[in-house]
């Protein structure tokens, strides 16, 4: 393949569009199977095989089959999208090979979409202006009135899709991540061409600064300023770096972007390199993301082959060499100075700043490190301008943010929202609320081990950097884990401290020793050894760790403790004073008991109990033999009638009195513990 | 070494041999003597000795010659020197030839016994280590490893990529591999070990044929990965960071595999398995056993431990 010049991009874009456009004498049908890591794990390969077999059997040559990365709605994988000439695309969910065969015969061969397997029709909302001057696409082509199948809802009718606006995920589920032409057909590399041919470094810096884009990796530092600092430092050698070491548990935005749209990251890096004057770059990726690594490498190879990376990019004389560096598993390497140490082949330990990496970074040369999602935002900003970017979001938190929505929520998936909408809309409208019937929302955890747990009362908080910080959590890299009332908040805090204790690099004692002491105290509380002074110790120590740690890991590690203490203090008190874990998670503080008035004697718990600790017969309410019970919670999760109740471990009194008083808000456990 | 190690005492003075024999035999060691290096070589050629105690200064065939000969012909035999001249130089020469220890002459029974005990422990340990090294580090691997080192030698900061490749080749990073990498990249062994021990991706223990990585991330935690982990541990009878005795599986706990949409999740080698229950996890593991045995994957819940 020959090297391209800036003009070739438009030609390739038109050719690729023409090649893939559905028309009577060409392809009449397009099938996209969404194959990100989650899709593949859910069985997308079998779906693809079934589809290929059916097409081969049918002998049809007018069906265009392609793949894409993650389509966003992980809870309903495998997903596939079918587009037939002159009809809106229809997305099918929860597929398997048989369903794919049914859909093939119904939708493709007979031309009738299979309502009962379909999820939605139309295209997802993006607000990218089309360069041809057409208004942005906001709804599906079906708005035109060819609506004969009202059984399949449109994107606008489903809250999960309606409240999202795709910028970073603009190519999600649409392009084949292994095809550079697909990316170019969606205006890919146009922004890089513009930056290299028409803009001076200071112009690029100004646009990014004006856009108000802030680092999406967690700290929220303005990206334009970072670039400005580095661009002003004179040096022959500078580095443009990408942080793909997504370490927060519960976050997978960067993986999805790298898997679904690797070129968008590369394009952002080319523009950044031009802005700061770097000619070398690295993408630091976790070794746990094999598919992302494979696709990024392929994307780099293709871009280099086409003259979009390497020497004399697009004939402009600008050089930029890019390579992938595999991380080796250390959470602290998400911190910029630590990541640079790791790139140098050393133990990834942070160092004090200043000097900032913009002056002395990798190999002591001026360096800029940006997160994957930040870089994927760059191309549209350059192409459409800062004022366009600011049409969404707030003054201080502009644009969109991608969140990985997981946990006890119905619509687990990857979502992109305009900044500044309330958390409640993300969780209830987009996320669909708590998945399990009869369970109540308890908290949403934002920002991973550096973040905090936000309770129901604060769900009207707006999703902006400032508002979330005011709650004690942080936006972080975008992990949003929803918890219901079967989660114990003390155990959750313990879980995060267990993580940070393990991942502390050990350089500075406040973090190394302090987190360990926090963990020990929390472990004590969950095991029933908590004392009244523990909560005060936790708070004091947390403040000391925050004040005296060297890097972001230690400075934020106590956040999960502080936020749970702030919003769920009563749970700590229940654990410490009453030896009662009301969620039934801490085994030493739990006694399961069957409420005979609610038990329907169905036998479900009896069969499920691994310890054979439940006795009962048909029509006879069941009973737990406490001596045999191992507090595994299986019965509690199995019972459909909520007849299994949780009492304090050593409780000997009348459960009805205790639970009745509990409901009435009276503290009946005094003296029992 | 079924009945304890066989020891040969070599000295040009019979009285030294006799006294050493007396001390060691009393403790149950099987001991023989050889007067001078020549007699020692004749005896050692027949084989069957595990440990040799030798004087250095002897007429005709001296101690250093004997040691050199022994290292060449029978390197598995452990060597301890007995010397009346424990000068730095002679001991250094002998140490470079790979002796275990030395006994100064004249010696007390307790000193001799101490040294003997340590030497016996040492050869026991080294034997198993040598067997392991031969098994885990065949020459083909060494060639491949050297090729990787040569490729990266001039690239700054290449230690982590080299170690990643080394772990792919050898399966894990025992000291022998770390030393080879250190030498090849012109780094100190301490620096290499520092990096190996810092990153969770690197392991100094051998892994099984299949590596199971259980995700301990938040989403998986919220969705009950702990139950899955317990069941897997119970089924394989190993803990996190361990390998089954038959080397089929090793178990690792990792920080978030980034597939939270499918929580709870585990990976076996490069395959991701989602929406796990304890029973489903066991099915997955069984399907690997079945594949190894050349059969179709086992039926759901066919684990013998599984009770309904």
Interface residues (C-beta under 8 A of the other chain):
Chain A: X37 X38 X40 X41 X42 X74 X75 X77 X246 X247 X248 X249 X250 X251 X252 X254 X255 X286 X287 X288 X289 X290 X325 X326 X327 X328 X329 X330 X331 X342 X343 X344 X345 X346 X347 X348 X363 X404 X406 X407 X408 X412 X413 X414 X445 X448 X479 X481 X482 X483 X487 X495 X496 X499 X503 X505 X607 X610 X632
Chain B: X156 X157 X158 X159 X160 X161 X163 X164 X191 X194 X195 X198 X199 X200 X201 X202 X213 X216 X217 X218 X219 X220 X221 X222 X223 X227 X254 X255 X256 X257 X258 X259 X260 X261 X262 X263 X265 X270 X271 X272 X273 X274 X275 X307 X308
